Structures are given as structure tokens and as C-alpha cells.
């Protein structure tokens, strides 16, 4: 099959040997190749014929990773996985921990409001089969991720917005709450004195919580939830509820989730890009780095003034994370241990 790569005005024609012909012509003494202690087998997607990796896990399962330093959230998710629970239940439970934490001013209850003083939430969730659900501009409901899951599982839709999403939340039994805490209200009132709007890099070293999990069966799910940019324009929606931008899962390949300035993630369809780069053979780390590079190298990119970070995991349990600026981190719960890992970043100075 043929693929083309562009460099400037030059087009390079790259010819790849058809995988089936390679397998047919190659002489292999076994059905797989031993690489260290890991067995690698060759397979293809039954629907598309695309080569996929069926490499057995090289990392202990189950596994949970999340954006930022959220040990309580990853612990909650891991508890479910350790008991044999599935990855979908785990990521919902983990995200709910942060949504309920009023001290966290970037997610759920206690989130910083928009310019009008309203706390509005965005969230999405995606399972091993590619099913997904999301909510945008949701008010008065703490657990946006639960509403998103119910949209996925119990409606014919993928996304509900605004008052419709809020009404649906009541229909599934969630209670109306005032999400604007006294601390966030005071911060908003202080902001109104000058009313200057500028994205804040690494606000309190936190932002959106995105979580990815692999259960004991090797199946992947993910979720993402946020209260969005502080003091945003009313009605603004970022990348977090957008499948392919803020979150993407491909159970044959891996998964990725984004954090930071959502507008820049949306422009590059970031999480989908990371997963597709892994499909092409890149490690999770290399895929995250390439996705950030796409943002930084855009013409007239103002990347010095905003943050974007990605985390990713592949089917083998290998992980990666990368960001534009420093201080971004990934929390990993694996093999009974919770660890916060500082990410590499572009801007070294």
C-alpha cells in the first residue's frame, strides 16, 4: 500500500510492503517473535485490514493514569479495578472524587465561574467499544461525568447541552446543587474589579482531570471532566467534552486525554492525534511529544502564553505525558502504588 508524506513543497512517496505479503513470504519458526519476556504476534483489524498490535502487556495490570496530581482519584479508580471491576466504572468513580472536591477550583463543585458568575461544567466518557457520551455547559449538577455516562448508555445521543443536559440529570435522579462555593465567589468578585481575561497557565498546578484505565481484562476506558477556563465568556465550551479532542479511546491501540487551553486542543484534534500516532507505531511518550509539537509549530502560535498537556497509554500498558510548559504532571496507580510523575515539556527556560 502507498502513503505520502509532505515536507515543505516536496512530496515523498513512501512504499510500504503489504503486511499480508510480508507474512506470507517471511519464514518464521514460530507464530510470534519473542522480544525480551514479551510475545509479539501479528494481526489485522478484521474490518479494515489495518495492522494492529496484539502484544501482551509489558506492564502490570490493572493500571490507572490521570492528569495532574490527583492521588485520591486514581486510588478510587484502582480500588474498583483491583476487585476485578471494569475500566469504565473505574474512570467514572475516579473523576467523581475530583468533581466533589470543593477545594479543587477547576473541576465540579467549587469550580471557578464564567464572567457572569455561573459555574458551568463539561465532561465526556468513552468505553472499550468506542461508545461515548458527553455534556456541555451543564449547571447545578456536581457529577457531570455521571450525566455523560448516562447519555452514552441510556439515550440515542452522544452529547447533551445546557438546560437539556441539566433536565436529563434530574430525570436520572441527580440533585440540584449550588456549585459556586464561597471561595470561588470571592475569587470571581476580586477578578471583576479589573475584569481582565487571560488564560492562566497551570492554575494552582491543576486543571481538567482526564483519566484513563486498563482493567484486568486489558480493556481501556477513559473520562474527562472540568469547569473550564476561569472567567470564560458565557457559553464557552472547551475540548473536554469533545470526543477526539479532549479524549479518545481505541481499545485495539490505546488512549489519550488532554488538559490545558481547550481551544488549542480542538484545533489539532489532539487526543485522536495521539492515538493515531500510536497506531503508526509511536510509543505513548513519542506520540504525546509529537502532538504538542503540532501545536507549538503552528504558524503564529502563542504557545508561550498557554498550557496544553497530554497523557497516553497503549494497549501494552506503556504510558507517556508531555506538555508545553513545566509543572504539568501525571498520576499513575499501578502494581499497588500511587505515583505522581512530572512531565517533560517544551519550554525549558
N, C-alpha and C positions, 0 to 999 in steps of 0.2 A: 504494500500500500504506500501511498505517497503523502508527504506532508511538506508544507512550505514555511520557511522562517524568513522574516524581513529584517534587514539591518540597513538603516538609512534608506537609500533608494535601490539597494541591491536585494535581489531575491535569491535565496539559496534553496536549491532543490535537494531535499534530503530523502533518500530512498531507504526505506526500512524493509527488511526481509519479512515476508509474511510469516507470522508466528506458526501457523499450521505447517507450512513447508519446512520451516526450521525443525519442528518437532519430528516431522516425517523423515527428514534427511539425516538428522543427528543420530548418532549411535550412543545410546545411554544404557549403561549396565543395570540401572535401577530406574524406578518411576520418578525418583526425585533426586536432588543434589543435596548432599549434606554440607551445611555451612555452619561450622562450629558445632554447637549442640542443637541447631535449629534445622528442621527439614523443610526445604522449599519445593513445592510442587507447582506444575504449570497447569493453568486452567483458563477458560474463557467465559465471559458473560454469556449465558445461554440465549439471551435476547439479542444482544448486539454483536457478539463475536469479539468484543474488546478484551484484550488480555487482562487478567486480574491476578492478584497475588493471593495464594492460599497458604502463605507461610504461617506456620503455627506461631503462637505467641512467644515473643522473646522476653516478655516481662510478666511478672506475677499478676494474675487477675484474681479478684476484680480490681478496678482502677477508677479513680475519680480525679479530674483536674478542674480547676476553676480560675477565672481571672481574679487577680488581686489577692490580698491576704485575708482569706475567709475560712479559717480552720474549723469553726463551728459548723459552717455549711457543708464542707467536704466530709466532716465526721458524720453528720446526719445522713448524708447520702451513702457513705461507706457502710454504715450500720445495716442499711437495707440490703446492700449487695452481699455483705458478709453472711447474711442469713439465707442467701440464695434468691433474693428478690431481683427484679429486673431493673435494667438501667433507666427506663422511663420513670418508674416510681422513685428511683433514687434522685434523679435530677430535679424532679418537682419538689421533693421533700427538702433537698439542699437549698434550692432557691427560696423556698418559703421561710427558711431561717433568716435570711437577709431581708426579705420583704417585711418581716415582723419586727426587725431590729430598729427601733426609733432613733437610735444613735447613728445609724447609717443614713446620711442625708442625700444619698444618690439612688436609693432603691426603696420602693414600697412606702409604708407608713413612715412619715418623718422626712420624706424626700423634699428637696428644695423646690419651691413652686415656680410657675411661669411668671411673666411680668404682671399678670393680673392677680397673683396670689393664689392660683389654683394648682394643686398637686395633681399631675396627670401621669399615668403610667403606661408603659409599653412593654409587651412581653411576647415571647413565642416559645414553642416547644416542637420537637421533631423526634420521631421514633425510628426504630430499625428498618421499618418498611417504607420509609420516605413519607409517611403521613405527617402532617403538620397543622398547627393552629396558632393563631396569634390574636392579640388585642392591641388596639392603638387608641391613645387619648382617653384612657379609662380613668374615671374619677370615683372617689368614695368607696373603693374596694381595695383592701390591702393585698390580697393574693392574686395578682394579675396572672401569674403563671398557671394557677389552677383554672382560671377562666379560659386561658388559651388552650389548655389540655381538653377541657370540655368542648370547646369549639371544634377541636380536631376529632374527638371521639363521638360526639353526640349531635353534630349538625352537619349539613351538606356543604358547609363553607370552610374556608381556610382562615378568614380574617373578619373580625367584627370591630367596629369603631364607635367611639364616643358614647352617646346615650344608648345606642343599641347594645353595645358591649356591657354597659352598666346594667341595663334592664335584664339582660341574659344572666348576669351574675346573680341578681336577685332570684331569678327563676330557678337557678340550681342550688339555692339555699345560702348564698353568701350574704353577710350583713353589711349594711351601710355604715361607714365609719368616717370620721373627720381625719383626713390624712395629714393635715397641716398641724404639726406639733408646735408648741410654744417656741422652741429653739429655732425651728425653721421660719416661723413667722417673724421673729426678731431679726433674723438674718435678712429676710426679704425687706423688712421695713428699713433696715440700715442701707440696703442696696438702693432703695427708692430715692434716697437723698440725692444721689448723683445719677442714678439710672444708666450707668454705663454698661453696655453689653459687650462682653468679650469672653470667648470660651476659656475656661480655667483649666490649665494643664494639671492633670493628676490632682483634682480637687480632693484634699485630705488623703492623698495617695489611694484614692478609690474612685469607682465609677460603676458602670454597669456590672452586674455579676452575670457571667456566662459560665455554664457548667457542662462538662462532657463526662460520660461514664461508660465503661465497658463492664458488663456483668460476667458472671462465671461461665455463661454460655458463649461468651465472645461477642455479644450483640451490643451495639452502640446506640445511645440516645443522647440528646442534648437539650438545654433550655437556656433562655436569656431573659433577664428582667431588669427594668430601670425606671427611674422617674425622669430621665432625660436631662438635657442641659439645664442648669440652674438659670432662671430668669429668661427663659426662651420666649419667643413670641407665642401667643396663644394659638394652639392648633398645630404647633411644630411636632413632627414625628421624625425620629432618627432611624438608625439602622437596626436597632434591637428587635423590632417585631417583623423585620423584612427577611423572609427566608431567602438564603443565598447571600445576603449582605451581612447581617448580624450573626447568623447561624446557618450551618449546613451540615447534614449527616449523609454519608453514603456508607451503608453497612458493609459493602464489599471492600472499601478503601480506607475510610477514616472519617474524621470530623474536625470542624474548626468553629471557633466563636470569636467575635470581635468586641473591642471596647474602645472608648475614646470618642472623637468627634465623628458622629454618625454620618454626616454629610459626605465626608471623605471616604468612608467605608462603602456607602451606597454607590458612589461614582465608579468604584472599581469592582463592585460585586465581590467584596473581599473574602468572605468565608467560603463561598463557592470556588473562588480562585485558588485558595489554599488547598482545598480538597482535590481539585483538578490537577494541580501541580504534584500532589502526592500520587495521583493516578498515573502520572507520567514518569514516576519513579523517584521523585524527590523525597527526602526524609521530612518529617514534620517540621524540624528546625529550618531546613533549607527552604521549605515551602513558605513558612511564615516570613522569612527574610526576603524572599522574592516578592511577596505580596506587599510588604512595607516599601520595598524598592519601587514598585509600580506607583505608589503614592508620592514618594519623595521626588522621583524623577519626572513627574508630570510637569509640563510647561507652566511656569509661573506659580509653582506650588509654594504655598505659605507654610510649609511644614514646620518651620522653626517656632511657629506660634500655636500649634495644636498637637495633641497627642492622639495616636492610634496604636493599639496593640492587638496582637493575635496570639491565641494559643491553639494547639492542634494535637491530635493523637491519631495514629494509624491503626490498622487492624491488628498489628502485632504488639500494640501497647507502647510503642515508642512515642515520646512526646516532644513538643517544641514550643517556644514562645519567643516573640520579638516585638520591639516597639520603636517608635520614632524617638522618644525621649527616655531618659533614665527614670528610675523609681517604679516602673511597671513590674509586676511580679505575678507568678502563677503558684497557686496552692495545689499540691499533689498529695493524695492519700492513696498509698499503695503498700501492700505487704504489711498492713497493720500500723503504718507510720504516716503521720501528717508532716508535710514539709512545705515551707514557703521558699520558692526559688526566684531570685532576682533575674529578670530577663536582660539579655543583651539588647543594645539599642543603637540607633544610627548616630545621634549627635553626641559625640564624646566630650566636647568642651563644656 
